[in-house]
Amino acid sequence: MEPFTLSRYPILRYLPSILIMAFLFYGSSKPGSGMTWLVPPYDKMLHGFIYACLGISYALWWKPAAWESKRILGIFWVTLICLIFGLSDEFHQSFIPGRSASTDDLIADAVGGLVGALVFALLKPWKRFKIFR
């Protein structure tokens, strides 16, 4: 029997990012009056952390061979995808009462995505854990 790997069940490569994006969409749908607990600079730290997780989940989209041969390109694409999703999230948020789009949030999103991609590329989980193969 073949071991449980992402190459055997490729849909699992996408599931973490879908769940995180759904969580972010749900969180962005909350009116500003319900977000009083989230104050600067902690909101930027939260953006960075969540988008770092999102960046790691986007990094799973590519197979290990792609990360081995084109690591810098992978980091670029993961960061860009995080930036694009962050932009769509800020746009969505601008329609919610009491919320607004923020350039600072977008920067925190992009930096978080970059950190997530760097962590994934530097830790090389595809070499350490069989599930990533």
NUSE-267849 format. One record per atom (N, C-alpha, C): x, y, z negated; atom name; chain; residue in three letters. Coordinates in Angstrom, 2 decimals, decimal comma, padded with zeros to 5 digits. Atoms other than C-alpha are relative to their C-alpha. Layout:
<nodes>
+---------+---------+---------+------+-------+------+
:    east :   north :      up : atom : kette : rest :
+---------+---------+---------+------+-------+------+
:       X :       Y :       Z :   CA :     A :  ala :
...
+---------+---------+---------+------+-------+------+
</nodes>
This chain:
<nodes>
+---------+---------+---------+------+-------+------+
:    east :   north :      up : atom : kette : rest :
+---------+---------+---------+------+-------+------+
:  000,83 : -001,18 :  000,00 :    N :     A :  met :
:  000,00 :  000,00 :  000,00 :   CA :     A :  met :
:  000,88 :  001,25 :  000,00 :    C :     A :  met :
: -000,77 : -001,25 : -000,13 :    N :     A :  glu :
:  001,30 :  003,43 :  000,99 :   CA :     A :  glu :
: -000,25 :  000,88 : -001,23 :    C :     A :  glu :
:  000,19 : -000,86 :  001,17 :    N :     A :  pro :
:  001,91 :  005,82 : -001,90 :   CA :     A :  pro :
: -000,86 :  001,22 :  000,32 :    C :     A :  pro :
:  000,83 : -001,19 : -000,14 :    N :     A :  phe :
: -000,34 :  008,81 : -002,47 :   CA :     A :  phe :
:  000,90 :  001,19 :  000,34 :    C :     A :  phe :
: -000,81 : -001,14 : -000,44 :    N :     A :  thr :
:  001,26 :  011,65 : -000,46 :   CA :     A :  thr :
: -000,87 :  000,99 :  000,76 :    C :     A :  thr :
:  000,72 : -001,02 : -000,76 :    N :     A :  leu :
:  000,18 :  014,86 :  001,21 :   CA :     A :  leu :
: -000,03 : -000,33 :  001,48 :    C :     A :  leu :
:  000,03 :  000,38 : -001,41 :    N :     A :  ser :
:  001,10 :  013,40 :  004,59 :   CA :     A :  ser :
: -001,09 : -001,04 :  000,27 :    C :     A :  ser :
:  001,07 :  000,99 : -000,16 :    N :     A :  arg :
: -001,38 :  010,58 :  004,01 :   CA :     A :  arg :
: -001,38 :  000,67 : -000,08 :    C :     A :  arg :
:  001,25 : -000,73 :  000,17 :    N :     A :  tyr :
: -004,15 :  012,99 :  002,91 :   CA :     A :  tyr :
:  000,25 :  001,49 :  000,28 :    C :     A :  tyr :
: -000,40 : -001,38 : -000,32 :    N :     A :  pro :
: -003,38 :  016,24 :  004,79 :   CA :     A :  pro :
: -000,98 :  001,07 : -000,46 :    C :     A :  pro :
:  000,98 : -001,00 :  000,47 :    N :     A :  ile :
: -006,60 :  017,97 :  003,68 :   CA :     A :  ile :
:  000,41 :  000,55 : -001,37 :    C :     A :  ile :
: -000,42 : -000,43 :  001,33 :    N :     A :  leu :
: -005,07 :  018,15 :  000,20 :   CA :     A :  leu :
:  001,04 :  001,11 :  000,06 :    C :     A :  leu :
: -000,94 : -001,12 : -000,16 :    N :     A :  arg :
: -002,46 :  020,58 :  001,57 :   CA :     A :  arg :
: -000,74 :  001,35 : -000,11 :    C :     A :  arg :
:  000,77 : -001,24 : -000,09 :    N :     A :  tyr :
: -005,24 :  023,17 :  001,96 :   CA :     A :  tyr :
: -000,90 :  000,24 : -001,21 :    C :     A :  tyr :
:  000,95 : -000,10 :  001,11 :    N :     A :  leu :
: -007,43 :  022,47 : -001,06 :   CA :     A :  leu :
:  000,41 :  000,99 : -001,10 :    C :     A :  leu :
: -000,35 : -000,97 :  001,05 :    N :     A :  pro :
: -005,41 :  024,43 : -003,68 :   CA :     A :  pro :
: -000,20 :  001,45 :  000,42 :    C :     A :  pro :
:  000,16 : -001,39 : -000,44 :    N :     A :  ser :
: -005,37 :  027,61 : -001,59 :   CA :     A :  ser :
: -001,47 :  000,37 :  000,17 :    C :     A :  ser :
:  001,43 : -000,27 : -000,13 :    N :     A :  ile :
: -009,08 :  027,31 : -000,84 :   CA :     A :  ile :
: -000,62 :  000,28 : -001,36 :    C :     A :  ile :
:  000,53 : -000,21 :  001,34 :    N :     A :  leu :
: -009,85 :  027,01 : -004,54 :   CA :     A :  leu :
:  000,45 :  001,34 : -000,59 :    C :     A :  leu :
: -000,50 : -001,28 :  000,53 :    N :     A :  ile :
: -007,63 :  029,97 : -005,47 :   CA :     A :  ile :
: -000,67 :  001,17 :  000,72 :    C :     A :  ile :
:  000,66 : -001,08 : -000,74 :    N :     A :  met :
: -009,13 :  032,12 : -002,70 :   CA :     A :  met :
: -001,46 :  000,15 : -000,45 :    C :     A :  met :
:  001,39 : -000,07 :  000,49 :    N :     A :  ala :
: -012,65 :  031,22 : -003,90 :   CA :     A :  ala :
: -000,04 :  000,67 : -001,37 :    C :     A :  ala :
: -000,10 : -000,62 :  001,32 :    N :     A :  phe :
: -011,65 :  032,16 : -007,46 :   CA :     A :  phe :
:  000,22 :  001,51 :  000,14 :    C :     A :  phe :
: -000,27 : -001,42 : -000,21 :    N :     A :  leu :
: -010,26 :  035,50 : -006,22 :   CA :     A :  leu :
: -001,22 :  000,73 :  000,56 :    C :     A :  leu :
:  001,19 : -000,61 : -000,56 :    N :     A :  phe :
: -013,37 :  036,22 : -004,16 :   CA :     A :  phe :
: -001,07 :  000,18 : -001,08 :    C :     A :  phe :
:  000,96 : -000,08 :  001,10 :    N :     A :  tyr :
: -015,57 :  035,46 : -007,17 :   CA :     A :  tyr :
:  000,39 :  001,12 : -000,97 :    C :     A :  tyr :
: -000,47 : -001,04 :  000,91 :    N :     A :  gly :
: -013,43 :  037,69 : -009,41 :   CA :     A :  gly :
: -000,15 :  001,40 :  000,58 :    C :     A :  gly :
:  000,15 : -001,31 : -000,66 :    N :     A :  ser :
: -013,52 :  040,52 : -006,86 :   CA :     A :  ser :
: -001,44 :  000,43 :  000,12 :    C :     A :  ser :
:  001,43 : -000,31 : -000,12 :    N :     A :  ser :
: -017,30 :  040,34 : -006,79 :   CA :     A :  ser :
: -000,58 :  000,57 : -001,29 :    C :     A :  ser :
:  000,48 : -000,51 :  001,28 :    N :     A :  lys :
: -017,60 :  041,40 : -010,43 :   CA :     A :  lys :
:  000,02 :  001,53 :  000,00 :    C :     A :  lys :
:  000,01 : -001,47 :  000,08 :    N :     A :  pro :
: -018,67 :  045,03 : -010,98 :   CA :     A :  pro :
:  001,08 :  000,53 : -000,94 :    C :     A :  pro :
: -001,06 : -000,62 :  000,80 :    N :     A :  gly :
: -016,12 :  047,40 : -012,50 :   CA :     A :  gly :
: -000,33 :  000,08 : -001,47 :    C :     A :  gly :
:  000,39 : -000,10 :  001,41 :    N :     A :  ser :
: -018,12 :  047,68 : -015,73 :   CA :     A :  ser :
:  000,34 : -001,27 : -000,77 :    C :     A :  ser :
: -000,33 :  001,26 :  000,66 :    N :     A :  gly :
: -017,33 :  044,03 : -016,47 :   CA :     A :  gly :
:  001,49 : -000,27 : -000,07 :    C :     A :  gly :
: -001,44 :  000,22 : -000,07 :    N :     A :  met :
: -013,59 :  044,49 : -015,99 :   CA :     A :  met :
:  000,78 :  000,96 : -000,92 :    C :     A :  met :
: -000,65 : -000,98 :  000,87 :    N :     A :  thr :
: -012,79 :  046,92 : -018,83 :   CA :     A :  thr :
:  001,19 : -000,59 : -000,77 :    C :     A :  thr :
: -001,09 :  000,65 :  000,72 :    N :     A :  trp :
: -010,46 :  044,39 : -020,47 :   CA :     A :  trp :
:  001,31 :  000,00 :  000,80 :    C :     A :  trp :
: -001,17 :  000,08 : -000,87 :    N :     A :  leu :
: -008,08 :  044,52 : -017,49 :   CA :     A :  leu :
:  000,56 :  001,41 :  000,22 :    C :     A :  leu :
: -000,55 : -001,35 : -000,06 :    N :     A :  val :
: -005,95 :  047,63 : -017,98 :   CA :     A :  val :
:  001,42 : -000,02 :  000,55 :    C :     A :  val :
: -001,38 : -000,08 : -000,50 :    N :     A :  pro :
: -002,73 :  048,81 : -016,31 :   CA :     A :  pro :
:  000,99 : -000,09 : -001,15 :    C :     A :  pro :
: -000,56 :  000,64 : -001,19 :    N :     A :  pro :
: -000,04 :  047,51 : -016,11 :   CA :     A :  pro :
: -000,33 : -001,48 :  000,08 :    C :     A :  pro :
:  000,30 :  001,43 :  000,05 :    N :     A :  tyr :
: -001,50 :  044,12 : -017,00 :   CA :     A :  tyr :
: -000,77 : -000,47 :  001,23 :    C :     A :  tyr :
:  000,73 :  000,39 : -001,20 :    N :     A :  asp :
: -003,79 :  044,15 : -013,97 :   CA :     A :  asp :
:  000,96 : -000,33 :  001,15 :    C :     A :  asp :
: -001,00 :  000,27 : -001,06 :    N :     A :  lys :
: -000,74 :  044,32 : -011,65 :   CA :     A :  lys :
:  000,74 : -001,30 : -000,29 :    C :     A :  lys :
: -000,66 :  001,24 :  000,36 :    N :     A :  met :
:  000,93 :  041,51 : -013,56 :   CA :     A :  met :
: -000,91 : -001,19 :  000,33 :    C :     A :  met :
:  000,95 :  001,06 : -000,32 :    N :     A :  leu :
: -002,22 :  039,41 : -013,17 :   CA :     A :  leu :
: -000,09 : -000,20 :  001,51 :    C :     A :  leu :
: -000,01 :  000,10 : -001,46 :    N :     A :  his :
: -002,37 :  040,21 : -009,45 :   CA :     A :  his :
:  001,23 : -000,76 :  000,47 :    C :     A :  his :
: -001,24 :  000,65 : -000,40 :    N :     A :  gly :
:  001,26 :  039,19 : -009,08 :   CA :     A :  gly :
:  000,02 : -001,47 : -000,32 :    C :     A :  gly :
:  000,01 :  001,40 :  000,40 :    N :     A :  phe :
:  000,82 :  035,95 : -011,00 :   CA :     A :  phe :
: -000,94 : -000,83 :  000,86 :    C :     A :  phe :
:  000,98 :  000,76 : -000,79 :    N :     A :  ile :
: -002,31 :  034,86 : -009,15 :   CA :     A :  ile :
:  000,45 : -000,13 :  001,45 :    C :     A :  ile :
: -000,46 :  000,08 : -001,38 :    N :     A :  tyr :
: -000,83 :  035,71 : -005,77 :   CA :     A :  tyr :
:  001,29 : -000,81 :  000,12 :    C :     A :  tyr :
: -001,13 :  000,93 : -000,02 :    N :     A :  ala :
:  002,37 :  033,85 : -006,69 :   CA :     A :  ala :
: -000,52 : -001,43 :  000,08 :    C :     A :  ala :
:  000,64 :  001,33 : -000,07 :    N :     A :  cys :
:  000,17 :  030,81 : -007,30 :   CA :     A :  cys :
: -000,59 : -000,23 :  001,39 :    C :     A :  cys :
:  000,56 :  000,10 : -001,35 :    N :     A :  leu :
: -001,59 :  031,51 : -004,01 :   CA :     A :  leu :
:  001,12 : -000,23 :  001,02 :    C :     A :  leu :
: -001,14 :  000,19 : -000,90 :    N :     A :  gly :
:  001,80 :  031,78 : -002,27 :   CA :     A :  gly :
:  000,52 : -001,42 : -000,05 :    C :     A :  gly :
: -000,43 :  001,39 :  000,12 :    N :     A :  ile :
:  002,84 :  028,40 : -003,62 :   CA :     A :  ile :
: -001,00 : -000,92 :  000,69 :    C :     A :  ile :
:  001,01 :  000,85 : -000,64 :    N :     A :  ser :
: -000,46 :  026,91 : -002,47 :   CA :     A :  ser :
:  000,02 :  000,15 :  001,52 :    C :     A :  ser :
: -000,15 : -000,17 : -001,45 :    N :     A :  tyr :
:  000,00 :  028,44 :  001,01 :   CA :     A :  tyr :
:  001,24 : -000,74 :  000,50 :    C :     A :  tyr :
: -001,23 :  000,68 : -000,40 :    N :     A :  ala :
:  003,52 :  026,98 :  001,11 :   CA :     A :  ala :
: -000,25 : -001,49 :  000,25 :    C :     A :  ala :
:  000,33 :  001,41 : -000,20 :    N :     A :  leu :
:  001,95 :  023,52 :  000,90 :   CA :     A :  leu :
: -000,52 : -000,29 :  001,41 :    C :     A :  leu :
:  000,55 :  000,20 : -001,33 :    N :     A :  trp :
:  000,43 :  024,06 :  004,34 :   CA :     A :  trp :
:  001,03 : -000,60 :  000,96 :    C :     A :  trp :
: -001,05 :  000,48 : -000,90 :    N :     A :  trp :
:  003,78 :  023,32 :  005,99 :   CA :     A :  trp :
:  000,62 : -001,28 : -000,53 :    C :     A :  trp :
: -000,62 :  001,27 :  000,36 :    N :     A :  lys :
:  005,40 :  019,92 :  006,01 :   CA :     A :  lys :
:  001,44 :  000,24 : -000,47 :    C :     A :  lys :
: -001,37 : -000,15 :  000,52 :    N :     A :  pro :
:  008,75 :  019,39 :  004,25 :   CA :     A :  pro :
:  001,05 :  000,25 :  001,08 :    C :     A :  pro :
: -000,99 : -000,20 : -001,07 :    N :     A :  ala :
:  010,65 :  019,21 :  007,55 :   CA :     A :  ala :
:  000,04 :  001,46 :  000,45 :    C :     A :  ala :
:  000,06 : -001,41 : -000,39 :    N :     A :  ala :
:  009,48 :  022,72 :  008,43 :   CA :     A :  ala :
:  000,70 :  000,87 : -001,04 :    C :     A :  ala :
: -000,65 : -000,77 :  001,06 :    N :     A :  trp :
:  010,66 :  024,03 :  005,05 :   CA :     A :  trp :
:  001,52 : -000,23 :  000,01 :    C :     A :  trp :
: -001,43 :  000,29 : -000,06 :    N :     A :  glu :
:  014,03 :  022,32 :  005,49 :   CA :     A :  glu :
:  000,67 :  000,78 :  001,12 :    C :     A :  glu :
: -000,64 : -000,60 : -001,16 :    N :     A :  ser :
:  014,70 :  023,76 :  008,93 :   CA :     A :  ser :
: -000,21 :  001,51 :  000,12 :    C :     A :  ser :
:  000,33 : -001,41 : -000,20 :    N :     A :  lys :
:  013,03 :  027,18 :  008,75 :   CA :     A :  lys :
: -000,52 :  000,63 : -001,29 :    C :     A :  lys :
:  000,42 : -000,47 :  001,32 :    N :     A :  arg :
:  012,90 :  028,22 :  005,12 :   CA :     A :  arg :
: -000,31 :  001,50 : -000,01 :    C :     A :  arg :
:  000,22 : -001,46 : -000,01 :    N :     A :  ile :
:  013,22 :  031,99 :  005,75 :   CA :     A :  ile :
: -001,29 :  000,34 :  000,75 :    C :     A :  ile :
:  001,24 : -000,23 : -000,75 :    N :     A :  leu :
:  010,46 :  031,87 :  008,35 :   CA :     A :  leu :
: -001,22 : -000,41 : -000,83 :    C :     A :  leu :
:  001,09 :  000,43 :  000,88 :    N :     A :  gly :
:  008,27 :  029,94 :  005,91 :   CA :     A :  gly :
: -000,31 :  001,04 : -001,07 :    C :     A :  gly :
:  000,18 : -001,05 :  001,01 :    N :     A :  ile :
:  008,83 :  032,59 :  003,22 :   CA :     A :  ile :
: -000,70 :  001,20 :  000,61 :    C :     A :  ile :
:  000,62 : -001,13 : -000,70 :    N :     A :  phe :
:  007,93 :  035,29 :  005,73 :   CA :     A :  phe :
: -001,49 : -000,25 :  000,22 :    C :     A :  phe :
:  001,39 :  000,29 : -000,32 :    N :     A :  trp :
:  004,69 :  033,58 :  006,82 :   CA :     A :  trp :
: -000,87 : -000,08 : -001,25 :    C :     A :  trp :
:  000,77 :  000,10 :  001,24 :    N :     A :  val :
:  003,55 :  032,77 :  003,29 :   CA :     A :  val :
: -000,27 :  001,40 : -000,57 :    C :     A :  val :
:  000,17 : -001,37 :  000,51 :    N :     A :  thr :
:  004,14 :  036,38 :  002,21 :   CA :     A :  thr :
: -000,99 :  000,78 :  000,86 :    C :     A :  thr :
:  000,91 : -000,70 : -000,90 :    N :     A :  leu :
:  002,34 :  037,71 :  005,28 :   CA :     A :  leu :
: -001,45 : -000,45 : -000,21 :    C :     A :  leu :
:  001,35 :  000,51 :  000,22 :    N :     A :  ile :
: -000,67 :  035,45 :  004,71 :   CA :     A :  ile :
: -000,56 :  000,51 : -001,33 :    C :     A :  ile :
:  000,44 : -000,56 :  001,29 :    N :     A :  cys :
: -000,82 :  036,57 :  001,06 :   CA :     A :  cys :
: -000,36 :  001,47 :  000,15 :    C :     A :  cys :
:  000,27 : -001,41 : -000,23 :    N :     A :  leu :
: -000,66 :  040,19 :  002,19 :   CA :     A :  leu :
: -001,33 :  000,18 :  000,74 :    C :     A :  leu :
:  001,26 : -000,09 : -000,76 :    N :     A :  ile :
: -003,48 :  039,65 :  004,71 :   CA :     A :  ile :
: -001,19 : -000,35 : -000,88 :    C :     A :  ile :
:  001,11 :  000,34 :  000,89 :    N :     A :  phe :
: -005,65 :  037,90 :  002,14 :   CA :     A :  phe :
: -000,20 :  001,10 : -001,05 :    C :     A :  phe :
:  000,10 : -001,10 :  000,96 :    N :     A :  gly :
: -004,85 :  040,65 : -000,38 :   CA :     A :  gly :
: -000,71 :  001,20 :  000,60 :    C :     A :  gly :
:  000,66 : -001,10 : -000,70 :    N :     A :  leu :
: -005,92 :  043,24 :  002,17 :   CA :     A :  leu :
: -001,50 : -000,26 :  000,13 :    C :     A :  leu :
:  001,43 :  000,32 : -000,12 :    N :     A :  ser :
: -009,21 :  041,44 :  002,79 :   CA :     A :  ser :
: -000,68 :  000,03 : -001,37 :    C :     A :  ser :
:  000,54 : -000,03 :  001,36 :    N :     A :  asp :
: -009,71 :  041,10 : -000,98 :   CA :     A :  asp :
: -000,23 :  001,45 : -000,45 :    C :     A :  asp :
:  000,16 : -001,42 :  000,36 :    N :     A :  glu :
: -009,15 :  044,83 : -001,52 :   CA :     A :  glu :
: -001,14 :  000,64 :  000,79 :    C :     A :  glu :
:  001,10 : -000,51 : -000,82 :    N :     A :  phe :
: -011,52 :  045,61 :  001,36 :   CA :     A :  phe :
: -001,34 : -000,45 : -000,58 :    C :     A :  phe :
:  001,23 :  000,54 :  000,60 :    N :     A :  his :
: -014,18 :  043,34 : -000,17 :   CA :     A :  his :
: -000,32 :  000,72 : -001,31 :    C :     A :  his :
:  000,16 : -000,65 :  001,30 :    N :     A :  gln :
: -013,63 :  044,94 : -003,57 :   CA :     A :  gln :
: -000,52 :  001,43 :  000,13 :    C :     A :  gln :
:  000,42 : -001,39 : -000,18 :    N :     A :  ser :
: -014,25 :  048,42 : -002,13 :   CA :     A :  ser :
: -001,52 :  000,14 :  000,12 :    C :     A :  ser :
:  001,46 : -000,04 : -000,11 :    N :     A :  phe :
: -017,93 :  047,51 : -001,66 :   CA :     A :  phe :
: -000,70 : -000,34 : -001,32 :    C :     A :  phe :
:  000,57 :  000,42 :  001,28 :    N :     A :  ile :
: -018,43 :  046,42 : -005,29 :   CA :     A :  ile :
: -000,13 :  001,23 : -000,90 :    C :     A :  ile :
:  000,18 : -001,17 :  000,88 :    N :     A :  pro :
: -019,90 :  049,02 : -007,71 :   CA :     A :  pro :
:  001,04 :  000,05 : -001,12 :    C :     A :  pro :
: -000,99 : -000,19 :  001,06 :    N :     A :  gly :
: -017,27 :  050,42 : -010,05 :   CA :     A :  gly :
:  001,39 : -000,52 :  000,34 :    C :     A :  gly :
: -001,30 :  000,52 : -000,43 :    N :     A :  arg :
: -014,39 :  048,86 : -008,08 :   CA :     A :  arg :
:  000,47 :  000,81 :  001,19 :    C :     A :  arg :
: -000,54 : -000,69 : -001,16 :    N :     A :  ser :
: -012,11 :  050,32 : -005,46 :   CA :     A :  ser :
:  001,22 : -000,74 :  000,52 :    C :     A :  ser :
: -001,20 :  000,58 : -000,59 :    N :     A :  ala :
: -009,36 :  049,27 : -003,10 :   CA :     A :  ala :
:  001,21 :  000,77 : -000,53 :    C :     A :  ala :
: -001,18 : -000,62 :  000,57 :    N :     A :  ser :
: -005,89 :  049,96 : -004,43 :   CA :     A :  ser :
:  001,26 : -000,45 :  000,74 :    C :     A :  ser :
: -001,28 :  000,31 : -000,64 :    N :     A :  thr :
: -002,55 :  050,17 : -002,65 :   CA :     A :  thr :
:  000,92 : -000,69 : -000,99 :    C :     A :  thr :
: -000,84 :  000,63 :  001,03 :    N :     A :  asp :
: -000,83 :  049,26 : -005,93 :   CA :     A :  asp :
: -000,35 : -001,48 : -000,16 :    C :     A :  asp :
:  000,42 :  001,40 :  000,08 :    N :     A :  asp :
: -002,88 :  046,06 : -006,13 :   CA :     A :  asp :
:  000,51 : -000,78 :  001,21 :    C :     A :  asp :
: -000,46 :  000,65 : -001,22 :    N :     A :  leu :
: -001,99 :  045,24 : -002,54 :   CA :     A :  leu :
:  001,51 : -000,27 : -000,05 :    C :     A :  leu :
: -001,45 :  000,20 :  000,16 :    N :     A :  ile :
:  001,71 :  045,71 : -003,29 :   CA :     A :  ile :
:  000,27 : -001,13 : -000,98 :    C :     A :  ile :
: -000,15 :  001,08 :  000,98 :    N :     A :  ala :
:  001,39 :  043,47 : -006,36 :   CA :     A :  ala :
: -000,35 : -001,35 :  000,62 :    C :     A :  ala :
:  000,38 :  001,24 : -000,69 :    N :     A :  asp :
: -000,35 :  040,87 : -004,18 :   CA :     A :  asp :
:  001,13 : -000,49 :  000,89 :    C :     A :  asp :
: -001,07 :  000,37 : -000,93 :    N :     A :  ala :
:  002,42 :  040,91 : -001,57 :   CA :     A :  ala :
:  001,25 : -000,46 : -000,76 :    C :     A :  ala :
: -001,17 :  000,39 :  000,80 :    N :     A :  val :
:  005,19 :  040,78 : -004,19 :   CA :     A :  val :
: -000,24 : -001,36 : -000,66 :    C :     A :  val :
:  000,34 :  001,30 :  000,59 :    N :     A :  gly :
:  003,41 :  037,92 : -005,94 :   CA :     A :  gly :
:  000,09 : -001,12 :  001,01 :    C :     A :  gly :
: -000,10 :  001,00 : -001,06 :    N :     A :  gly :
:  003,09 :  036,03 : -002,66 :   CA :     A :  gly :
:  001,44 : -000,31 :  000,36 :    C :     A :  gly :
: -001,42 :  000,18 : -000,28 :    N :     A :  leu :
:  006,78 :  036,59 : -001,96 :   CA :     A :  leu :
:  000,67 : -000,82 : -001,09 :    C :     A :  leu :
: -000,57 :  000,75 :  001,13 :    N :     A :  val :
:  007,72 :  035,33 : -005,42 :   CA :     A :  val :
: -000,42 : -001,47 :  000,08 :    C :     A :  val :
:  000,49 :  001,37 : -000,13 :    N :     A :  gly :
:  005,54 :  032,24 : -004,93 :   CA :     A :  gly :
:  000,71 : -000,76 :  001,11 :    C :     A :  gly :
: -000,70 :  000,63 : -001,13 :    N :     A :  ala :
:  007,13 :  031,50 : -001,55 :   CA :     A :  ala :
:  001,46 : -000,27 : -000,35 :    C :     A :  ala :
: -001,39 :  000,19 :  000,40 :    N :     A :  leu :
:  010,62 :  032,00 : -002,97 :   CA :     A :  leu :
:  000,16 : -001,14 : -001,00 :    C :     A :  leu :
: -000,04 :  001,08 :  001,00 :    N :     A :  val :
:  009,92 :  029,73 : -005,94 :   CA :     A :  val :
: -000,14 : -001,35 :  000,70 :    C :     A :  val :
:  000,20 :  001,26 : -000,71 :    N :     A :  phe :
:  008,62 :  027,02 : -003,61 :   CA :     A :  phe :
:  001,24 : -000,37 :  000,82 :    C :     A :  phe :
: -001,16 :  000,28 : -000,85 :    N :     A :  ala :
:  011,57 :  027,36 : -001,23 :   CA :     A :  ala :
:  001,24 : -000,35 : -000,81 :    C :     A :  ala :
: -001,20 :  000,25 :  000,80 :    N :     A :  leu :
:  014,19 :  027,40 : -003,99 :   CA :     A :  leu :
: -000,09 : -001,28 : -000,83 :    C :     A :  leu :
:  000,16 :  001,20 :  000,81 :    N :     A :  leu :
:  012,75 :  024,57 : -006,09 :   CA :     A :  leu :
: -000,06 : -001,28 :  000,85 :    C :     A :  leu :
:  000,08 :  001,12 : -000,93 :    N :     A :  lys :
:  012,25 :  022,32 : -003,03 :   CA :     A :  lys :
: -000,77 : -001,20 : -000,57 :    C :     A :  lys :
:  000,76 :  001,12 :  000,61 :    N :     A :  pro :
:  009,45 :  020,19 : -004,54 :   CA :     A :  pro :
: -000,12 : -001,21 :  000,92 :    C :     A :  pro :
:  000,11 :  001,12 : -000,93 :    N :     A :  trp :
:  009,35 :  018,07 : -001,38 :   CA :     A :  trp :
:  001,18 : -000,97 : -000,15 :    C :     A :  trp :
: -001,13 :  000,89 :  000,26 :    N :     A :  lys :
:  012,74 :  016,64 : -002,42 :   CA :     A :  lys :
: -000,11 : -000,65 : -001,38 :    C :     A :  lys :
:  000,07 :  000,46 :  001,38 :    N :     A :  arg :
:  011,85 :  016,16 : -006,09 :   CA :     A :  arg :
: -001,17 : -000,94 : -000,27 :    C :     A :  arg :
:  001,21 :  000,75 :  000,30 :    N :     A :  phe :
:  008,35 :  014,67 : -005,97 :   CA :     A :  phe :
: -000,53 : -000,69 :  001,25 :    C :     A :  phe :
:  000,45 :  000,79 : -001,15 :    N :     A :  lys :
:  007,08 :  011,92 : -003,68 :   CA :     A :  lys :
: -001,33 :  000,50 :  000,58 :    C :     A :  lys :
:  001,32 : -000,43 : -000,47 :    N :     A :  ile :
:  003,59 :  013,43 : -003,46 :   CA :     A :  ile :
:  000,11 :  001,04 :  001,11 :    C :     A :  ile :
: -000,15 : -001,06 : -000,99 :    N :     A :  phe :
:  004,91 :  016,33 : -001,33 :   CA :     A :  phe :
:  000,51 : -000,52 :  001,35 :    C :     A :  phe :
: -000,56 :  000,53 : -001,25 :    N :     A :  arg :
:  006,40 :  014,05 :  001,32 :   CA :     A :  arg :
: -001,08 : -000,38 :  000,97 :    C :     A :  arg :
+---------+---------+---------+------+-------+------+
</nodes>
